[in-house]
Every structure is written in C-alpha cells, then in structure tokens.
C-alpha cells in the first residue's frame, strides 16, 4: 500500500506543480508523476535543511513537495529545451 500511496501523492503533487507553473512540457502523465515524486523528496529535503519537519499528508508536506516539484519542473524544462 505504501507504493500506491506514494504514486498517488506524486500524482497530486505533480499536478499541483503543473498548475502552479503551467506551460508546454515535453512529457506526459508518467513524467508528471515522476516529477511529483522526485519533487516531493526535494521539497522535503529543503524543508529539513531549514528546520521544518514534514510528514505524511500534512499541509506542510504538500507545500514543501509542490515547491520541490516546481523547482524540478523548471529545471526539467530548461534541460529538455
């Protein structure tokens, strides 16, 4: 069940990241999920560096994950061009 939960969370975070930063991306549904999952890890890592503890489906976790997804989406767009 943890894998399904992670994929669902990644999908939600990836969709929120895409909503915050709209535009044409060279990727589809799977890339959005992957950006969300990796963005979640990046966001949580950055939050831990600042001293913010995030866990589970909390609002702080979602915000940190979306920030990470937006950063990753920005980098992905720059590299893919």
mmCIF file of the N, C-alpha and C atoms, coordinates in Angstrom:
data_MODEL
# 
_entry.id   MODEL 
# 
loop_
_atom_site.group_PDB 
_atom_site.id 
_atom_site.type_symbol 
_atom_site.label_atom_id 
_atom_site.label_alt_id 
_atom_site.label_comp_id 
_atom_site.label_asym_id 
_atom_site.label_entity_id 
_atom_site.label_seq_id 
_atom_site.pdbx_PDB_ins_code 
_atom_site.Cartn_x 
_atom_site.Cartn_y 
_atom_site.Cartn_z 
_atom_site.occupancy 
_atom_site.B_iso_or_equiv 
_atom_site.pdbx_formal_charge 
_atom_site.auth_seq_id 
_atom_site.auth_comp_id 
_atom_site.auth_asym_id 
_atom_site.auth_atom_id 
_atom_site.pdbx_PDB_model_num 
ATOM 1   N N  . UNK A 1 1  ? 0.814  -1.197 0.000   1.00 0.00 ? 1  UNK A N  1 
ATOM 2   C CA . UNK A 1 1  ? 0.000  0.000  0.000   1.00 0.00 ? 1  UNK A CA 1 
ATOM 3   C C  . UNK A 1 1  ? 0.853  1.255  0.000   1.00 0.00 ? 1  UNK A C  1 
ATOM 4   N N  . UNK A 1 2  ? 2.092  1.181  0.485   1.00 0.00 ? 2  UNK A N  1 
ATOM 5   C CA . UNK A 1 2  ? 2.958  2.354  0.510   1.00 0.00 ? 2  UNK A CA 1 
ATOM 6   C C  . UNK A 1 2  ? 3.314  2.847  -0.882  1.00 0.00 ? 2  UNK A C  1 
ATOM 7   N N  . UNK A 1 3  ? 3.508  1.921  -1.833  1.00 0.00 ? 3  UNK A N  1 
ATOM 8   C CA . UNK A 1 3  ? 3.853  2.304  -3.196  1.00 0.00 ? 3  UNK A CA 1 
ATOM 9   C C  . UNK A 1 3  ? 2.685  3.014  -3.853  1.00 0.00 ? 3  UNK A C  1 
ATOM 10  N N  . UNK A 1 4  ? 1.493  2.505  -3.668  1.00 0.00 ? 4  UNK A N  1 
ATOM 11  C CA . UNK A 1 4  ? 0.307  3.130  -4.249  1.00 0.00 ? 4  UNK A CA 1 
ATOM 12  C C  . UNK A 1 4  ? 0.096  4.512  -3.647  1.00 0.00 ? 4  UNK A C  1 
ATOM 13  N N  . UNK A 1 5  ? 0.292  4.643  -2.354  1.00 0.00 ? 5  UNK A N  1 
ATOM 14  C CA . UNK A 1 5  ? 0.158  5.935  -1.689  1.00 0.00 ? 5  UNK A CA 1 
ATOM 15  C C  . UNK A 1 5  ? 1.188  6.935  -2.211  1.00 0.00 ? 5  UNK A C  1 
ATOM 16  N N  . UNK A 1 6  ? 2.427  6.481  -2.406  1.00 0.00 ? 6  UNK A N  1 
ATOM 17  C CA . UNK A 1 6  ? 3.480  7.342  -2.929  1.00 0.00 ? 6  UNK A CA 1 
ATOM 18  C C  . UNK A 1 6  ? 3.163  7.784  -4.347  1.00 0.00 ? 6  UNK A C  1 
ATOM 19  N N  . UNK A 1 7  ? 2.681  6.882  -5.180  1.00 0.00 ? 7  UNK A N  1 
ATOM 20  C CA . UNK A 1 7  ? 2.311  7.238  -6.549  1.00 0.00 ? 7  UNK A CA 1 
ATOM 21  C C  . UNK A 1 7  ? 1.149  8.224  -6.577  1.00 0.00 ? 7  UNK A C  1 
ATOM 22  N N  . UNK A 1 8  ? 0.169  8.006  -5.716  1.00 0.00 ? 8  UNK A N  1 
ATOM 23  C CA . UNK A 1 8  ? -0.967 8.916  -5.647  1.00 0.00 ? 8  UNK A CA 1 
ATOM 24  C C  . UNK A 1 8  ? -0.521 10.297 -5.172  1.00 0.00 ? 8  UNK A C  1 
ATOM 25  N N  . UNK A 1 9  ? 0.314  10.332 -4.148  1.00 0.00 ? 9  UNK A N  1 
ATOM 26  C CA . UNK A 1 9  ? 0.833  11.594 -3.645  1.00 0.00 ? 9  UNK A CA 1 
ATOM 27  C C  . UNK A 1 9  ? 1.663  12.292 -4.726  1.00 0.00 ? 9  UNK A C  1 
ATOM 28  N N  . UNK A 1 10 ? 2.486  11.540 -5.446  1.00 0.00 ? 10 UNK A N  1 
ATOM 29  C CA . UNK A 1 10 ? 3.281  12.103 -6.534  1.00 0.00 ? 10 UNK A CA 1 
ATOM 30  C C  . UNK A 1 10 ? 2.418  12.658 -7.650  1.00 0.00 ? 10 UNK A C  1 
ATOM 31  N N  . UNK A 1 11 ? 1.340  11.978 -7.960  1.00 0.00 ? 11 UNK A N  1 
ATOM 32  C CA . UNK A 1 11 ? 0.411  12.465 -8.982  1.00 0.00 ? 11 UNK A CA 1 
ATOM 33  C C  . UNK A 1 11 ? -0.219 13.782 -8.558  1.00 0.00 ? 11 UNK A C  1 
ATOM 34  N N  . UNK A 1 12 ? -0.655 13.850 -7.311  1.00 0.00 ? 12 UNK A N  1 
ATOM 35  C CA . UNK A 1 12 ? -1.276 15.071 -6.801  1.00 0.00 ? 12 UNK A CA 1 
ATOM 36  C C  . UNK A 1 12 ? -0.267 16.213 -6.776  1.00 0.00 ? 12 UNK A C  1 
ATOM 37  N N  . UNK A 1 13 ? 0.924  15.955 -6.267  1.00 0.00 ? 13 UNK A N  1 
ATOM 38  C CA . UNK A 1 13 ? 1.954  16.990 -6.184  1.00 0.00 ? 13 UNK A CA 1 
ATOM 39  C C  . UNK A 1 13 ? 2.399  17.410 -7.582  1.00 0.00 ? 13 UNK A C  1 
ATOM 40  N N  . UNK A 1 14 ? 2.558  16.456 -8.489  1.00 0.00 ? 14 UNK A N  1 
ATOM 41  C CA . UNK A 1 14 ? 2.930  16.786 -9.864  1.00 0.00 ? 14 UNK A CA 1 
ATOM 42  C C  . UNK A 1 14 ? 1.872  17.638 -10.547 1.00 0.00 ? 14 UNK A C  1 
ATOM 43  N N  . UNK A 1 15 ? 0.595  17.306 -10.324 1.00 0.00 ? 15 UNK A N  1 
ATOM 44  C CA . UNK A 1 15 ? -0.490 18.093 -10.903 1.00 0.00 ? 15 UNK A CA 1 
ATOM 45  C C  . UNK A 1 15 ? -0.533 19.498 -10.300 1.00 0.00 ? 15 UNK A C  1 
ATOM 46  N N  . UNK A 1 16 ? -0.321 19.596 -8.997  1.00 0.00 ? 16 UNK A N  1 
ATOM 47  C CA . UNK A 1 16 ? -0.289 20.921 -8.366  1.00 0.00 ? 16 UNK A CA 1 
ATOM 48  C C  . UNK A 1 16 ? 0.898  21.740 -8.864  1.00 0.00 ? 16 UNK A C  1 
ATOM 49  N N  . UNK A 1 17 ? 2.041  21.101 -9.026  1.00 0.00 ? 17 UNK A N  1 
ATOM 50  C CA . UNK A 1 17 ? 3.215  21.789 -9.560  1.00 0.00 ? 17 UNK A CA 1 
ATOM 51  C C  . UNK A 1 17 ? 2.982  22.277 -10.976 1.00 0.00 ? 17 UNK A C  1 
ATOM 52  N N  . UNK A 1 18 ? 2.315  21.467 -11.776 1.00 0.00 ? 18 UNK A N  1 
ATOM 53  C CA . UNK A 1 18 ? 1.995  21.854 -13.151 1.00 0.00 ? 18 UNK A CA 1 
ATOM 54  C C  . UNK A 1 18 ? 0.970  22.970 -13.173 1.00 0.00 ? 18 UNK A C  1 
ATOM 55  N N  . UNK A 1 19 ? 0.058  22.969 -12.215 1.00 0.00 ? 19 UNK A N  1 
ATOM 56  C CA . UNK A 1 19 ? -0.947 24.019 -12.113 1.00 0.00 ? 19 UNK A CA 1 
ATOM 57  C C  . UNK A 1 19 ? -0.295 25.344 -11.717 1.00 0.00 ? 19 UNK A C  1 
ATOM 58  N N  . UNK A 1 20 ? 0.666  25.291 -10.793 1.00 0.00 ? 20 UNK A N  1 
ATOM 59  C CA . UNK A 1 20 ? 1.370  26.491 -10.351 1.00 0.00 ? 20 UNK A CA 1 
ATOM 60  C C  . UNK A 1 20 ? 2.248  27.033 -11.475 1.00 0.00 ? 20 UNK A C  1 
ATOM 61  N N  . UNK A 1 21 ? 2.821  26.147 -12.272 1.00 0.00 ? 21 UNK A N  1 
ATOM 62  C CA . UNK A 1 21 ? 3.735  26.538 -13.340 1.00 0.00 ? 21 UNK A CA 1 
ATOM 63  C C  . UNK A 1 21 ? 3.245  25.955 -14.666 1.00 0.00 ? 21 UNK A C  1 
ATOM 64  N N  . UNK A 1 22 ? 2.193  26.543 -15.240 1.00 0.00 ? 22 UNK A N  1 
ATOM 65  C CA . UNK A 1 22 ? 1.631  25.976 -16.471 1.00 0.00 ? 22 UNK A CA 1 
ATOM 66  C C  . UNK A 1 22 ? 2.555  26.214 -17.659 1.00 0.00 ? 22 UNK A C  1 
ATOM 67  N N  . UNK A 1 23 ? 2.328  25.460 -18.684 1.00 0.00 ? 23 UNK A N  1 
ATOM 68  C CA . UNK A 1 23 ? 3.112  25.601 -19.906 1.00 0.00 ? 23 UNK A CA 1 
ATOM 69  C C  . UNK A 1 23 ? 3.259  24.266 -20.592 1.00 0.00 ? 23 UNK A C  1 
ATOM 70  N N  . UNK A 1 24 ? 3.863  24.320 -21.760 1.00 0.00 ? 24 UNK A N  1 
ATOM 71  C CA . UNK A 1 24 ? 4.052  23.099 -22.529 1.00 0.00 ? 24 UNK A CA 1 
ATOM 72  C C  . UNK A 1 24 ? 5.298  22.368 -22.029 1.00 0.00 ? 24 UNK A C  1 
ATOM 73  N N  . UNK A 1 25 ? 5.122  21.117 -21.712 1.00 0.00 ? 25 UNK A N  1 
ATOM 74  C CA . UNK A 1 25 ? 6.216  20.286 -21.222 1.00 0.00 ? 25 UNK A CA 1 
ATOM 75  C C  . UNK A 1 25 ? 6.431  19.115 -22.163 1.00 0.00 ? 25 UNK A C  1 
ATOM 76  N N  . UNK A 1 26 ? 7.676  18.722 -22.350 1.00 0.00 ? 26 UNK A N  1 
ATOM 77  C CA . UNK A 1 26 ? 7.958  17.550 -23.179 1.00 0.00 ? 26 UNK A CA 1 
ATOM 78  C C  . UNK A 1 26 ? 7.763  16.254 -22.399 1.00 0.00 ? 26 UNK A C  1 
ATOM 79  N N  . UNK A 1 27 ? 6.604  16.051 -21.840 1.00 0.00 ? 27 UNK A N  1 
ATOM 80  C CA . UNK A 1 27 ? 6.338  14.844 -21.074 1.00 0.00 ? 27 UNK A CA 1 
ATOM 81  C C  . UNK A 1 27 ? 4.845  14.683 -20.867 1.00 0.00 ? 27 UNK A C  1 
ATOM 82  N N  . UNK A 1 28 ? 4.439  13.524 -20.486 1.00 0.00 ? 28 UNK A N  1 
ATOM 83  C CA . UNK A 1 28 ? 3.033  13.261 -20.289 1.00 0.00 ? 28 UNK A CA 1 
ATOM 84  C C  . UNK A 1 28 ? 2.707  12.925 -18.845 1.00 0.00 ? 28 UNK A C  1 
ATOM 85  N N  . UNK A 1 29 ? 1.757  12.047 -18.701 1.00 0.00 ? 29 UNK A N  1 
ATOM 86  C CA . UNK A 1 29 ? 1.214  11.657 -17.410 1.00 0.00 ? 29 UNK A CA 1 
ATOM 87  C C  . UNK A 1 29 ? 2.273  11.027 -16.506 1.00 0.00 ? 29 UNK A C  1 
ATOM 88  N N  . UNK A 1 30 ? 3.052  10.128 -17.048 1.00 0.00 ? 30 UNK A N  1 
ATOM 89  C CA . UNK A 1 30 ? 4.072  9.436  -16.260 1.00 0.00 ? 30 UNK A CA 1 
ATOM 90  C C  . UNK A 1 30 ? 5.153  10.412 -15.801 1.00 0.00 ? 30 UNK A C  1 
ATOM 91  N N  . UNK A 1 31 ? 5.557  11.321 -16.679 1.00 0.00 ? 31 UNK A N  1 
ATOM 92  C CA . UNK A 1 31 ? 6.570  12.308 -16.317 1.00 0.00 ? 31 UNK A CA 1 
ATOM 93  C C  . UNK A 1 31 ? 6.047  13.216 -15.208 1.00 0.00 ? 31 UNK A C  1 
ATOM 94  N N  . UNK A 1 32 ? 4.762  13.571 -15.261 1.00 0.00 ? 32 UNK A N  1 
ATOM 95  C CA . UNK A 1 32 ? 4.161  14.387 -14.213 1.00 0.00 ? 32 UNK A CA 1 
ATOM 96  C C  . UNK A 1 32 ? 4.220  13.678 -12.868 1.00 0.00 ? 32 UNK A C  1 
ATOM 97  N N  . UNK A 1 33 ? 3.926  12.387 -12.845 1.00 0.00 ? 33 UNK A N  1 
ATOM 98  C CA . UNK A 1 33 ? 4.007  11.610 -11.604 1.00 0.00 ? 33 UNK A CA 1 
ATOM 99  C C  . UNK A 1 33 ? 5.445  11.564 -11.099 1.00 0.00 ? 33 UNK A C  1 
ATOM 100 N N  . UNK A 1 34 ? 6.394  11.307 -12.008 1.00 0.00 ? 34 UNK A N  1 
ATOM 101 C CA . UNK A 1 34 ? 7.799  11.230 -11.600 1.00 0.00 ? 34 UNK A CA 1 
ATOM 102 C C  . UNK A 1 34 ? 8.302  12.575 -11.067 1.00 0.00 ? 34 UNK A C  1 
ATOM 103 N N  . UNK A 1 35 ? 7.914  13.657 -11.717 1.00 0.00 ? 35 UNK A N  1 
ATOM 104 C CA . UNK A 1 35 ? 8.305  14.985 -11.236 1.00 0.00 ? 35 UNK A CA 1 
ATOM 105 C C  . UNK A 1 35 ? 7.704  15.230 -9.861  1.00 0.00 ? 35 UNK A C  1 
ATOM 106 N N  . UNK A 1 36 ? 6.474  14.802 -9.653  1.00 0.00 ? 36 UNK A N  1 
ATOM 107 C CA . UNK A 1 36 ? 5.846  14.957 -8.340  1.00 0.00 ? 36 UNK A CA 1 
ATOM 108 C C  . UNK A 1 36 ? 6.537  14.164 -7.249  1.00 0.00 ? 36 UNK A C  1 
ATOM 109 N N  . UNK A 1 37 ? 6.905  12.927 -7.560  1.00 0.00 ? 37 UNK A N  1 
ATOM 110 C CA . UNK A 1 37 ? 7.571  12.079 -6.572  1.00 0.00 ? 37 UNK A CA 1 
ATOM 111 C C  . UNK A 1 37 ? 8.952  12.624 -6.229  1.00 0.00 ? 37 UNK A C  1 
ATOM 112 N N  . UNK A 1 38 ? 9.745  12.927 -7.255  1.00 0.00 ? 38 UNK A N  1 
ATOM 113 C CA . UNK A 1 38 ? 11.084 13.463 -7.007  1.00 0.00 ? 38 UNK A CA 1 
ATOM 114 C C  . UNK A 1 38 ? 10.989 14.853 -6.385  1.00 0.00 ? 38 UNK A C  1 
ATOM 115 N N  . UNK A 1 39 ? 10.028 15.645 -6.832  1.00 0.00 ? 39 UNK A N  1 
ATOM 116 C CA . UNK A 1 39 ? 9.815  16.966 -6.249  1.00 0.00 ? 39 UNK A CA 1 
ATOM 117 C C  . UNK A 1 39 ? 9.453  16.892 -4.778  1.00 0.00 ? 39 UNK A C  1 
ATOM 118 N N  . UNK A 1 40 ? 8.732  15.865 -4.410  1.00 0.00 ? 40 UNK A N  1 
ATOM 119 C CA . UNK A 1 40 ? 8.394  15.657 -3.009  1.00 0.00 ? 40 UNK A CA 1 
ATOM 120 C C  . UNK A 1 40 ? 9.650  15.411 -2.182  1.00 0.00 ? 40 UNK A C  1 
ATOM 121 N N  . UNK A 1 41 ? 10.540 14.572 -2.697  1.00 0.00 ? 41 UNK A N  1 
ATOM 122 C CA . UNK A 1 41 ? 11.797 14.328 -1.997  1.00 0.00 ? 41 UNK A CA 1 
ATOM 123 C C  . UNK A 1 41 ? 12.633 15.602 -1.902  1.00 0.00 ? 41 UNK A C  1 
ATOM 124 N N  . UNK A 1 42 ? 12.720 16.355 -2.989  1.00 0.00 ? 42 UNK A N  1 
ATOM 125 C CA . UNK A 1 42 ? 13.487 17.609 -2.994  1.00 0.00 ? 42 UNK A CA 1 
ATOM 126 C C  . UNK A 1 42 ? 12.891 18.603 -2.009  1.00 0.00 ? 42 UNK A C  1 
ATOM 127 N N  . UNK A 1 43 ? 11.577 18.766 -2.056  1.00 0.00 ? 43 UNK A N  1 
ATOM 128 C CA . UNK A 1 43 ? 10.911 19.707 -1.156  1.00 0.00 ? 43 UNK A CA 1 
ATOM 129 C C  . UNK A 1 43 ? 11.086 19.340 0.305   1.00 0.00 ? 43 UNK A C  1 
ATOM 130 N N  . UNK A 1 44 ? 10.962 18.067 0.614   1.00 0.00 ? 44 UNK A N  1 
ATOM 131 C CA . UNK A 1 44 ? 11.136 17.629 1.994   1.00 0.00 ? 44 UNK A CA 1 
ATOM 132 C C  . UNK A 1 44 ? 12.576 17.784 2.454   1.00 0.00 ? 44 UNK A C  1 
ATOM 133 N N  . UNK A 1 45 ? 13.533 17.547 1.542   1.00 0.00 ? 45 UNK A N  1 
ATOM 134 C CA . UNK A 1 45 ? 14.940 17.744 1.880   1.00 0.00 ? 45 UNK A CA 1 
ATOM 135 C C  . UNK A 1 45 ? 15.218 19.218 2.163   1.00 0.00 ? 45 UNK A C  1 
ATOM 136 N N  . UNK A 1 46 ? 14.715 20.101 1.302   1.00 0.00 ? 46 UNK A N  1 
ATOM 137 C CA . UNK A 1 46 ? 14.912 21.533 1.512   1.00 0.00 ? 46 UNK A CA 1 
ATOM 138 C C  . UNK A 1 46 ? 14.243 22.010 2.804   1.00 0.00 ? 46 UNK A C  1 
ATOM 139 N N  . UNK A 1 47 ? 13.068 21.482 3.095   1.00 0.00 ? 47 UNK A N  1 
ATOM 140 C CA . UNK A 1 47 ? 12.378 21.849 4.329   1.00 0.00 ? 47 UNK A CA 1 
ATOM 141 C C  . UNK A 1 47 ? 13.160 21.383 5.553   1.00 0.00 ? 47 UNK A C  1 
ATOM 142 N N  . UNK A 1 48 ? 13.771 20.211 5.460   1.00 0.00 ? 48 UNK A N  1 
ATOM 143 C CA . UNK A 1 48 ? 14.552 19.724 6.603   1.00 0.00 ? 48 UNK A CA 1 
ATOM 144 C C  . UNK A 1 48 ? 15.818 20.556 6.811   1.00 0.00 ? 48 UNK A C  1 
ATOM 145 N N  . UNK A 1 49 ? 16.384 21.106 5.728   1.00 0.00 ? 49 UNK A N  1 
ATOM 146 C CA . UNK A 1 49 ? 17.552 21.981 5.862   1.00 0.00 ? 49 UNK A CA 1 
ATOM 147 C C  . UNK A 1 49 ? 17.202 23.271 6.600   1.00 0.00 ? 49 UNK A C  1 
ATOM 148 N N  . UNK A 1 50 ? 15.969 23.742 6.398   1.00 0.00 ? 50 UNK A N  1 
ATOM 149 C CA . UNK A 1 50 ? 15.519 24.964 7.050   1.00 0.00 ? 50 UNK A CA 1 
ATOM 150 C C  . UNK A 1 50 ? 15.063 24.689 8.483   1.00 0.00 ? 50 UNK A C  1 
ATOM 151 N N  . UNK A 1 51 ? 14.775 23.431 8.776   1.00 0.00 ? 51 UNK A N  1 
ATOM 152 C CA . UNK A 1 51 ? 14.350 23.069 10.122  1.00 0.00 ? 51 UNK A CA 1 
ATOM 153 C C  . UNK A 1 51 ? 12.868 22.768 10.242  1.00 0.00 ? 51 UNK A C  1 
ATOM 154 N N  . UNK A 1 52 ? 12.174 22.667 9.113   1.00 0.00 ? 52 UNK A N  1 
ATOM 155 C CA . UNK A 1 52 ? 10.745 22.365 9.112   1.00 0.00 ? 52 UNK A CA 1 
ATOM 156 C C  . UNK A 1 52 ? 10.583 20.856 8.993   1.00 0.00 ? 52 UNK A C  1 
ATOM 157 N N  . UNK A 1 53 ? 9.851  20.269 9.915   1.00 0.00 ? 53 UNK A N  1 
ATOM 158 C CA . UNK A 1 53 ? 9.609  18.835 9.883   1.00 0.00 ? 53 UNK A CA 1 
ATOM 159 C C  . UNK A 1 53 ? 8.296  18.571 9.164   1.00 0.00 ? 53 UNK A C  1 
ATOM 160 N N  . UNK A 1 54 ? 8.360  17.783 8.121   1.00 0.00 ? 54 UNK A N  1 
ATOM 161 C CA . UNK A 1 54 ? 7.165  17.442 7.364   1.00 0.00 ? 54 UNK A CA 1 
ATOM 162 C C  . UNK A 1 54 ? 7.011  15.927 7.362   1.00 0.00 ? 54 UNK A C  1 
ATOM 163 N N  . UNK A 1 55 ? 5.766  15.486 7.474   1.00 0.00 ? 55 UNK A N  1 
ATOM 164 C CA . UNK A 1 55 ? 5.500  14.051 7.468   1.00 0.00 ? 55 UNK A CA 1 
ATOM 165 C C  . UNK A 1 55 ? 4.080  13.790 6.997   1.00 0.00 ? 55 UNK A C  1 
ATOM 166 N N  . UNK A 1 56 ? 3.908  12.671 6.328   1.00 0.00 ? 56 UNK A N  1 
ATOM 167 C CA . UNK A 1 56 ? 2.583  12.226 5.926   1.00 0.00 ? 56 UNK A CA 1 
ATOM 168 C C  . UNK A 1 56 ? 1.903  13.166 4.946   1.00 0.00 ? 56 UNK A C  1 
ATOM 169 N N  . UNK A 1 57 ? 0.586  13.243 5.063   1.00 0.00 ? 57 UNK A N  1 
ATOM 170 C CA . UNK A 1 57 ? -0.226 14.050 4.171   1.00 0.00 ? 57 UNK A CA 1 
ATOM 171 C C  . UNK A 1 57 ? -0.529 15.413 4.791   1.00 0.00 ? 57 UNK A C  1 
ATOM 172 N N  . UNK A 1 58 ? 0.402  15.967 5.544   1.00 0.00 ? 58 UNK A N  1 
ATOM 173 C CA . UNK A 1 58 ? 0.174  17.255 6.197   1.00 0.00 ? 58 UNK A CA 1 
ATOM 174 C C  . UNK A 1 58 ? 0.280  18.393 5.185   1.00 0.00 ? 58 UNK A C  1 
ATOM 175 N N  . UNK A 1 59 ? -0.259 19.541 5.555   1.00 0.00 ? 59 UNK A N  1 
ATOM 176 C CA . UNK A 1 59 ? -0.217 20.709 4.681   1.00 0.00 ? 59 UNK A CA 1 
ATOM 177 C C  . UNK A 1 59 ? 1.222  21.146 4.428   1.00 0.00 ? 59 UNK A C  1 
ATOM 178 N N  . UNK A 1 60 ? 2.064  21.084 5.467   1.00 0.00 ? 60 UNK A N  1 
ATOM 179 C CA . UNK A 1 60 ? 3.473  21.454 5.300   1.00 0.00 ? 60 UNK A CA 1 
ATOM 180 C C  . UNK A 1 60 ? 4.163  20.534 4.302   1.00 0.00 ? 60 UNK A C  1 
ATOM 181 N N  . UNK A 1 61 ? 3.849  19.260 4.332   1.00 0.00 ? 61 UNK A N  1 
ATOM 182 C CA . UNK A 1 61 ? 4.426  18.308 3.391   1.00 0.00 ? 61 UNK A CA 1 
ATOM 183 C C  . UNK A 1 61 ? 3.976  18.608 1.962   1.00 0.00 ? 61 UNK A C  1 
ATOM 184 N N  . UNK A 1 62 ? 2.704  18.914 1.799   1.00 0.00 ? 62 UNK A N  1 
ATOM 185 C CA . UNK A 1 62 ? 2.183  19.211 0.466   1.00 0.00 ? 62 UNK A CA 1 
ATOM 186 C C  . UNK A 1 62 ? 2.821  20.479 -0.083  1.00 0.00 ? 62 UNK A C  1 
ATOM 187 N N  . UNK A 1 63 ? 2.933  21.516 0.744   1.00 0.00 ? 63 UNK A N  1 
ATOM 188 C CA . UNK A 1 63 ? 3.534  22.773 0.292   1.00 0.00 ? 63 UNK A CA 1 
ATOM 189 C C  . UNK A 1 63 ? 4.998  22.572 -0.067  1.00 0.00 ? 63 UNK A C  1 
ATOM 190 N N  . UNK A 1 64 ? 5.743  21.899 0.787   1.00 0.00 ? 64 UNK A N  1 
ATOM 191 C CA . UNK A 1 64 ? 7.158  21.642 0.513   1.00 0.00 ? 64 UNK A CA 1 
ATOM 192 C C  . UNK A 1 64 ? 7.318  20.785 -0.740  1.00 0.00 ? 64 UNK A C  1 
ATOM 193 N N  . UNK A 1 65 ? 6.457  19.816 -0.919  1.00 0.00 ? 65 UNK A N  1 
ATOM 194 C CA . UNK A 1 65 ? 6.533  18.942 -2.085  1.00 0.00 ? 65 UNK A CA 1 
ATOM 195 C C  . UNK A 1 65 ? 6.205  19.685 -3.368  1.00 0.00 ? 65 UNK A C  1 
ATOM 196 N N  . UNK A 1 66 ? 5.205  20.562 -3.321  1.00 0.00 ? 66 UNK A N  1 
ATOM 197 C CA . UNK A 1 66 ? 4.847  21.344 -4.512  1.00 0.00 ? 66 UNK A CA 1 
ATOM 198 C C  . UNK A 1 66 ? 5.984  22.294 -4.877  1.00 0.00 ? 66 UNK A C  1 
ATOM 199 N N  . UNK A 1 67 ? 6.605  22.912 -3.882  1.00 0.00 ? 67 UNK A N  1 
ATOM 200 C CA . UNK A 1 67 ? 7.758  23.781 -4.158  1.00 0.00 ? 67 UNK A CA 1 
ATOM 201 C C  . UNK A 1 67 ? 8.874  22.971 -4.818  1.00 0.00 ? 67 UNK A C  1 
ATOM 202 N N  . UNK A 1 68 ? 9.134  21.790 -4.300  1.00 0.00 ? 68 UNK A N  1 
ATOM 203 C CA . UNK A 1 68 ? 10.138 20.924 -4.903  1.00 0.00 ? 68 UNK A CA 1 
ATOM 204 C C  . UNK A 1 68 ? 9.771  20.516 -6.323  1.00 0.00 ? 68 UNK A C  1 
ATOM 205 N N  . UNK A 1 69 ? 8.490  20.233 -6.558  1.00 0.00 ? 69 UNK A N  1 
ATOM 206 C CA . UNK A 1 69 ? 8.040  19.856 -7.902  1.00 0.00 ? 69 UNK A CA 1 
ATOM 207 C C  . UNK A 1 69 ? 8.169  21.024 -8.871  1.00 0.00 ? 69 UNK A C  1 
ATOM 208 N N  . UNK A 1 70 ? 7.880  22.236 -8.418  1.00 0.00 ? 70 UNK A N  1 
ATOM 209 C CA . UNK A 1 70 ? 8.001  23.417 -9.281  1.00 0.00 ? 70 UNK A CA 1 
ATOM 210 C C  . UNK A 1 70 ? 9.470  23.647 -9.641  1.00 0.00 ? 70 UNK A C  1 
ATOM 211 N N  . UNK A 1 71 ? 10.354 23.513 -8.664  1.00 0.00 ? 71 UNK A N  1 
ATOM 212 C CA . UNK A 1 71 ? 11.787 23.672 -8.931  1.00 0.00 ? 71 UNK A CA 1 
ATOM 213 C C  . UNK A 1 71 ? 12.241 22.611 -9.940  1.00 0.00 ? 71 UNK A C  1 
ATOM 214 N N  . UNK A 1 72 ? 11.830 21.378 -9.723  1.00 0.00 ? 72 UNK A N  1 
ATOM 215 C CA . UNK A 1 72 ? 12.214 20.304 -10.627 1.00 0.00 ? 72 UNK A CA 1 
ATOM 216 C C  . UNK A 1 72 ? 11.610 20.510 -12.016 1.00 0.00 ? 72 UNK A C  1 
ATOM 217 N N  . UNK A 1 73 ? 10.373 20.955 -12.094 1.00 0.00 ? 73 UNK A N  1 
ATOM 218 C CA . UNK A 1 73 ? 9.733  21.217 -13.372 1.00 0.00 ? 73 UNK A CA 1 
ATOM 219 C C  . UNK A 1 73 ? 10.453 22.327 -14.126 1.00 0.00 ? 73 UNK A C  1 
ATOM 220 N N  . UNK A 1 74 ? 10.888 23.356 -13.427 1.00 0.00 ? 74 UNK A N  1 
ATOM 221 C CA . UNK A 1 74 ? 11.663 24.440 -14.034 1.00 0.00 ? 74 UNK A CA 1 
ATOM 222 C C  . UNK A 1 74 ? 12.976 23.898 -14.617 1.00 0.00 ? 74 UNK A C  1 
ATOM 223 N N  . UNK A 1 75 ? 13.675 23.113 -13.823 1.00 0.00 ? 75 UNK A N  1 
ATOM 224 C CA . UNK A 1 75 ? 14.941 22.535 -14.294 1.00 0.00 ? 75 UNK A CA 1 
ATOM 225 C C  . UNK A 1 75 ? 14.712 21.569 -15.468 1.00 0.00 ? 75 UNK A C  1 
ATOM 226 N N  . UNK A 1 76 ? 13.648 20.807 -15.392 1.00 0.00 ? 76 UNK A N  1 
ATOM 227 C CA . UNK A 1 76 ? 13.318 19.860 -16.468 1.00 0.00 ? 76 UNK A CA 1 
ATOM 228 C C  . UNK A 1 76 ? 13.054 20.594 -17.774 1.00 0.00 ? 76 UNK A C  1 
ATOM 229 N N  . UNK A 1 77 ? 12.324 21.713 -17.696 1.00 0.00 ? 77 UNK A N  1 
ATOM 230 C CA . UNK A 1 77 ? 12.052 22.495 -18.898 1.00 0.00 ? 77 UNK A CA 1 
ATOM 231 C C  . UNK A 1 77 ? 13.317 23.083 -19.488 1.00 0.00 ? 77 UNK A C  1 
ATOM 232 N N  . UNK A 1 78 ? 14.216 23.550 -18.630 1.00 0.00 ? 78 UNK A N  1 
ATOM 233 C CA . UNK A 1 78 ? 15.469 24.143 -19.115 1.00 0.00 ? 78 UNK A CA 1 
ATOM 234 C C  . UNK A 1 78 ? 16.364 23.093 -19.772 1.00 0.00 ? 78 UNK A C  1 
ATOM 235 N N  . UNK A 1 79 ? 16.413 21.905 -19.184 1.00 0.00 ? 79 UNK A N  1 
ATOM 236 C CA . UNK A 1 79 ? 17.270 20.845 -19.723 1.00 0.00 ? 79 UNK A CA 1 
ATOM 237 C C  . UNK A 1 79 ? 16.674 20.263 -20.991 1.00 0.00 ? 79 UNK A C  1 
ATOM 238 N N  . UNK A 1 80 ? 15.354 20.099 -21.038 1.00 0.00 ? 80 UNK A N  1 
ATOM 239 C CA . UNK A 1 80 ? 14.698 19.472 -22.175 1.00 0.00 ? 80 UNK A CA 1 
ATOM 240 C C  . UNK A 1 80 ? 14.709 20.360 -23.423 1.00 0.00 ? 80 UNK A C  1 
ATOM 241 N N  . UNK A 1 81 ? 14.852 21.655 -23.251 1.00 0.00 ? 81 UNK A N  1 
ATOM 242 C CA . UNK A 1 81 ? 14.905 22.556 -24.414 1.00 0.00 ? 81 UNK A CA 1 
ATOM 243 C C  . UNK A 1 81 ? 16.143 22.348 -25.130 1.00 0.00 ? 81 UNK A C  1 
# 
